[in-house]
């Protein structure tokens, strides 16, 4: 996970670094919640390849 964050941050402008860090933190928190509930989130219509 650390390497993923490092790679992402290396492609982000310094002015947007804090914003991207907060977004990644929110995504990671959601994953923890889904694991704790033992469920998976519904598929988004954006991720479908229809």
DSSP file (Angstrom, degrees, kcal/mol; ACC not computed):
  #  RESIDUE AA STRUCTURE BP1 BP2  ACC     N-H-->O    O-->H-N    N-H-->O    O-->H-N    TCO  KAPPA ALPHA  PHI   PSI    X-CA   Y-CA   Z-CA
    1    1 A X     >        0   0    0      0, 0.0     4,-2.3     0, 0.0     5,-0.2   0.000 360.0 360.0 360.0 -39.8    0.0    0.0    0.0
    2    2 A X  H  >  +     0   0    0      1,-0.2     4,-2.4     2,-0.2     5,-0.2   0.898 360.0  50.4 -61.2 -40.6    2.8    2.4    0.8
    3    3 A X  H  > S+     0   0    0      2,-0.2     4,-2.5     1,-0.2    -1,-0.2   0.877 107.7  53.8 -67.6 -36.2    4.4    2.0   -2.6
    4    4 A X  H  > S+     0   0    0      2,-0.2     4,-2.5     1,-0.2    -2,-0.2   0.944 110.5  46.1 -61.1 -48.1    1.0    2.7   -4.3
    5    5 A X  H  X S+     0   0    0     -4,-2.3     4,-3.0     1,-0.2     5,-0.2   0.914 111.6  51.9 -61.1 -42.9    0.6    5.9   -2.4
    6    6 A X  H  X S+     0   0    0     -4,-2.4     4,-1.6     1,-0.2    -1,-0.2   0.916 110.7  48.2 -60.3 -43.0    4.2    6.9   -3.2
    7    7 A X  H  < S+     0   0    0     -4,-2.5     4,-0.5     2,-0.2    -1,-0.2   0.902 113.0  47.6 -65.3 -41.0    3.6    6.3   -6.9
    8    8 A X  H >< S+     0   0    0     -4,-2.5     3,-1.7     1,-0.2     4,-0.3   0.950 111.3  50.3 -63.5 -48.4    0.4    8.3   -6.9
    9    9 A X  H >< S+     0   0    0     -4,-3.0     3,-1.0     1,-0.3    -1,-0.2   0.784 100.8  63.9 -63.4 -27.0    2.0   11.2   -5.0
   10   10 A X  T 3< S+     0   0    0     -4,-1.6    -1,-0.3     1,-0.2    -2,-0.2   0.697 106.0  45.3 -70.2 -16.5    4.8   11.3   -7.5
   11   11 A X  T <  S+     0   0    0     -3,-1.7     2,-0.4    -4,-0.5    -1,-0.2   0.354  96.4  92.0-105.3   3.9    2.4   12.2  -10.3
   12   12 A X  S <  S-     0   0    0     -3,-1.0     5,-0.1    -4,-0.3     2,-0.0  -0.818  79.3-114.9-104.8 137.4    0.4   14.8   -8.3
   13   13 A X    >>  -     0   0    0     -2,-0.4     3,-1.5     1,-0.1     4,-0.6  -0.355  28.8-115.8 -64.5 149.2    1.2   18.5   -8.4
   14   14 A X  G >4 S+     0   0    0      1,-0.3     3,-0.8     2,-0.2     4,-0.4   0.838 114.2  58.2 -57.3 -36.0    2.3   19.9   -5.1
   15   15 A X  G 34 S+     0   0    0      1,-0.2    -1,-0.3     2,-0.1     4,-0.2   0.721 111.9  40.2 -68.5 -21.2   -0.7   22.2   -4.9
   16   16 A X  G <> S+     0   0    0     -3,-1.5     4,-2.4     1,-0.1     5,-0.2   0.366  86.1  99.3-106.7   2.0   -3.1   19.2   -5.1
   17   17 A X  H <X S+     0   0    0     -3,-0.8     4,-2.3    -4,-0.6     5,-0.2   0.906  83.4  47.4 -60.0 -45.9   -1.1   16.8   -2.8
   18   18 A X  H  > S+     0   0    0     -4,-0.4     4,-2.2     1,-0.2    -1,-0.2   0.914 112.4  50.0 -63.0 -43.0   -3.3   17.4    0.3
   19   19 A X  H  > S+     0   0    0     -4,-0.2     4,-2.0     1,-0.2    -2,-0.2   0.917 112.4  46.6 -62.5 -44.7   -6.5   17.0   -1.6
   20   20 A X  H  X S+     0   0    0     -4,-2.4     4,-2.6     1,-0.2     5,-0.2   0.888 110.1  54.1 -65.7 -39.7   -5.4   13.7   -3.2
   21   21 A X  H  X S+     0   0    0     -4,-2.3     4,-2.1    -5,-0.2    -1,-0.2   0.908 109.0  48.4 -61.6 -41.9   -4.2   12.4    0.1
   22   22 A X  H  X S+     0   0    0     -4,-2.2     4,-2.1     2,-0.2    -1,-0.2   0.880 110.9  50.8 -66.7 -37.7   -7.6   13.1    1.7
   23   23 A X  H  X S+     0   0    0     -4,-2.0     4,-2.2     2,-0.2    -2,-0.2   0.924 111.2  47.6 -65.2 -44.1   -9.4   11.4   -1.2
   24   24 A X  H  X S+     0   0    0     -4,-2.6     4,-2.4     1,-0.2    -2,-0.2   0.885 110.5  52.7 -64.1 -38.2   -7.2    8.3   -0.9
   25   25 A X  H  X S+     0   0    0     -4,-2.1     4,-2.1    -5,-0.2    -1,-0.2   0.902 109.4  49.1 -63.6 -41.3   -7.7    8.2    2.9
   26   26 A X  H  X S+     0   0    0     -4,-2.1     4,-2.0     2,-0.2    -2,-0.2   0.903 111.3  49.2 -65.5 -41.7  -11.5    8.3    2.4
   27   27 A X  H  X S+     0   0    0     -4,-2.2     4,-1.9     1,-0.2    -2,-0.2   0.926 111.4  49.1 -63.2 -44.6  -11.4    5.5   -0.2
   28   28 A X  H  X S+     0   0    0     -4,-2.4     4,-1.8     1,-0.2    -1,-0.2   0.883 109.2  52.7 -63.7 -38.7   -9.2    3.4    2.1
   29   29 A X  H  X S+     0   0    0     -4,-2.1     4,-1.9     1,-0.2    -1,-0.2   0.884 107.3  52.4 -64.5 -38.9  -11.6    4.0    5.1
   30   30 A X  H  X S+     0   0    0     -4,-2.0     4,-2.4     1,-0.2    -1,-0.2   0.900 106.7  52.9 -64.2 -40.4  -14.6    2.9    2.9
   31   31 A X  H  X S+     0   0    0     -4,-1.9     4,-2.2     1,-0.2    -1,-0.2   0.900 108.1  51.1 -61.9 -40.0  -12.8   -0.4    2.1
   32   32 A X  H  X S+     0   0    0     -4,-1.8     4,-2.4     1,-0.2    -1,-0.2   0.905 109.4  50.5 -63.3 -41.2  -12.2   -1.0    5.8
   33   33 A X  H  X S+     0   0    0     -4,-1.9     4,-2.1     2,-0.2    -2,-0.2   0.924 110.0  49.3 -63.8 -44.9  -15.9   -0.5    6.5
   34   34 A X  H  X>S+     0   0    0     -4,-2.4     5,-1.8     1,-0.2     4,-1.0   0.898 111.7  49.1 -62.8 -40.2  -17.0   -2.9    3.8
   35   35 A X  H  <5S+     0   0    0     -4,-2.2     3,-0.4     1,-0.2    -1,-0.2   0.916 110.2  51.1 -64.2 -41.9  -14.6   -5.5    5.1
   36   36 A X  H  <5S+     0   0    0     -4,-2.4    -2,-0.2     1,-0.2    -1,-0.2   0.863 111.9  47.1 -64.0 -35.8  -15.9   -5.1    8.6
   37   37 A X  H  <5S-     0   0    0     -4,-2.1    -1,-0.2    -5,-0.2    -2,-0.2   0.652 106.9-128.6 -79.6 -15.3  -19.5   -5.5    7.5
   38   38 A X  T  <5S+     0   0    0     -4,-1.0     2,-0.3    -3,-0.4    -3,-0.2   0.782  71.2 109.5  72.6  26.6  -18.6   -8.5    5.4
   39   39 A X      < -     0   0    0     -5,-1.8     2,-0.4    -6,-0.2    -1,-0.3  -0.805  62.3-129.8-127.8 168.2  -20.3   -7.0    2.4
   40   40 A X        -     0   0    0     -2,-0.3     3,-0.1    -3,-0.1    -9,-0.0  -0.931  30.8-108.2-118.2 146.7  -19.3   -5.6   -1.0
   41   41 A X        -     0   0    0     -2,-0.4     3,-0.1     1,-0.1     2,-0.1  -0.332  42.0 -96.4 -68.7 154.2  -20.4   -2.3   -2.4
   42   42 A X        -     0   0    0      1,-0.1     2,-0.2    -2,-0.0    -1,-0.1  -0.379  47.3 -98.4 -66.1 148.1  -22.9   -2.3   -5.3
   43   43 A X        -     0   0    0     -3,-0.1     2,-0.2     1,-0.1    -1,-0.1  -0.472  37.0-126.1 -69.8 138.1  -21.3   -2.0   -8.7
   44   44 A X    >   -     0   0    0     -2,-0.2     3,-0.9     1,-0.1     4,-0.5  -0.557  10.6-128.0 -81.0 147.6  -21.4    1.5  -10.0
   45   45 A X  G >  S+     0   0    0      1,-0.2     3,-0.5    -2,-0.2    -1,-0.1   0.744 109.7  64.0 -66.2 -20.8  -22.8    2.1  -13.5
   46   46 A X  G 3  S+     0   0    0      1,-0.2    -1,-0.2     3,-0.1    -3,-0.0   0.777  99.9  51.2 -71.9 -26.0  -19.6    3.9  -14.3
   47   47 A X  G <  S+     0   0    0     -3,-0.9    -1,-0.2     2,-0.0    -2,-0.2   0.526  86.6 105.3 -91.0  -4.8  -17.6    0.7  -13.9
   48   48 A X    <   -     0   0    0     -3,-0.5    -3,-0.0    -4,-0.5     0, 0.0  -0.450  59.6-151.0 -76.2 150.0  -19.7   -1.4  -16.2
   49   49 A X              0   0    0      1,-0.2    -1,-0.1    -2,-0.1    -3,-0.1  -0.294 360.0 360.0-113.9  46.8  -18.4   -2.2  -19.6
   50   50 A X              0   0    0      0, 0.0    -1,-0.2     0, 0.0    -2,-0.0   0.444 360.0 360.0 -78.3 360.0  -21.7   -2.5  -21.4
